[in-house]
Amino acid sequence: MKLRLAVVLELRRSIEDTIKREVGHLERQRAETVALQTAIEQDFQLAVANPTRPELRQQLAAYLTALRAAAAEAITMLAAHDERILEARGRLAAAHRDVRAIEALQERDRIAKRKINARREGYQNDEFSARKRLEATP
């Protein structure tokens, strides 16, 4: 049973590591999206703060509209990233629970084996003592 548990544990740890990498990748993507959103907001604030010449107001309006659309898209992307990260973290927690459960089973098996070995050693010691007593008795 131990060999099978070791194989299953290795598989579960591999799954857990894969999910950890996925969560890390998703969080990096989210951080990039947050940086993009921040840059868009800064561009928007800069464009609004600077006075423009009358002949460029139409271009500024188009630029501001594009910035608003980009900001809305970034917010949508953030929400999607948050959902995927939440789902991946849930899978990571489940994988972690699986690994811990298998480790607990292995520890239980180790303890049982130690008890069996101690009992066997006790029997051997008792048998050795009994033989020595029999040999010592004339």
Solvent accessible surface area in square Angstrom, and as a share of the most:
residue,aa,sasa,rsa
1,M,127,0.57
2,K,87,0.37
3,L,140,0.70
4,R,171,0.63
5,L,20,0.10
6,A,44,0.34
7,V,92,0.53
8,V,57,0.32
9,L,11,0.06
10,E,126,0.56
11,L,102,0.51
12,R,84,0.31
13,R,108,0.40
14,S,58,0.37
15,I,65,0.33
16,E,10,0.05
17,D,62,0.32
18,T,69,0.40
19,I,13,0.07
20,K,103,0.44
21,R,156,0.57
22,E,62,0.28
23,V,13,0.07
24,G,22,0.21
25,H,93,0.41
26,L,13,0.07
27,E,62,0.28
28,R,144,0.52
29,Q,58,0.26
30,R,80,0.29
31,A,62,0.48
32,E,119,0.53
33,T,5,0.03
34,V,55,0.32
35,A,62,0.48
36,L,88,0.44
37,Q,27,0.12
38,T,61,0.35
39,A,47,0.36
40,I,15,0.07
41,E,86,0.38
42,Q,114,0.51
43,D,61,0.32
44,F,48,0.20
45,Q,116,0.52
46,L,112,0.56
47,A,15,0.12
48,V,82,0.47
49,A,77,0.60
50,N,77,0.40
51,P,129,0.81
52,T,41,0.24
53,R,142,0.52
54,P,95,0.60
55,E,117,0.52
56,L,64,0.32
57,R,139,0.51
58,Q,154,0.68
59,Q,124,0.55
60,L,39,0.20
61,A,55,0.43
62,A,64,0.50
63,Y,97,0.37
64,L,21,0.10
65,T,83,0.48
66,A,60,0.46
67,L,16,0.08
68,R,135,0.49
69,A,63,0.49
70,A,35,0.27
71,A,22,0.17
72,A,55,0.43
73,E,106,0.48
74,A,1,0.01
75,I,99,0.50
76,T,90,0.52
77,M,70,0.31
78,L,22,0.11
79,A,53,0.41
80,A,45,0.35
81,H,12,0.05
82,D,60,0.31
83,E,123,0.55
84,R,115,0.42
85,I,10,0.05
86,L,132,0.66
87,E,95,0.43
88,A,0,0.00
89,R,120,0.44
90,G,41,0.39
91,R,89,0.33
92,L,38,0.19
93,A,45,0.35
94,A,39,0.30
95,A,8,0.06
96,H,72,0.32
97,R,152,0.55
98,D,57,0.29
99,V,1,0.01
100,R,111,0.40
101,A,56,0.43
102,I,15,0.08
103,E,44,0.20
104,A,62,0.48
105,L,64,0.32
106,Q,29,0.13
107,E,67,0.30
108,R,138,0.50
109,D,24,0.12
110,R,107,0.39
111,I,72,0.37
112,A,45,0.35
113,K,108,0.46
114,R,139,0.51
115,K,120,0.51
116,I,81,0.41
117,N,63,0.33
118,A,66,0.51
119,R,131,0.48
120,R,127,0.46
121,E,105,0.47
122,G,29,0.28
123,Y,141,0.54
124,Q,106,0.47
125,N,85,0.44
126,D,94,0.49
127,E,96,0.43
128,F,114,0.47
129,S,46,0.30
130,A,41,0.32
131,R,124,0.45
132,K,102,0.43
133,R,163,0.60
134,L,136,0.67
135,E,128,0.57
136,A,83,0.64
137,T,91,0.53
138,P,174,1.09
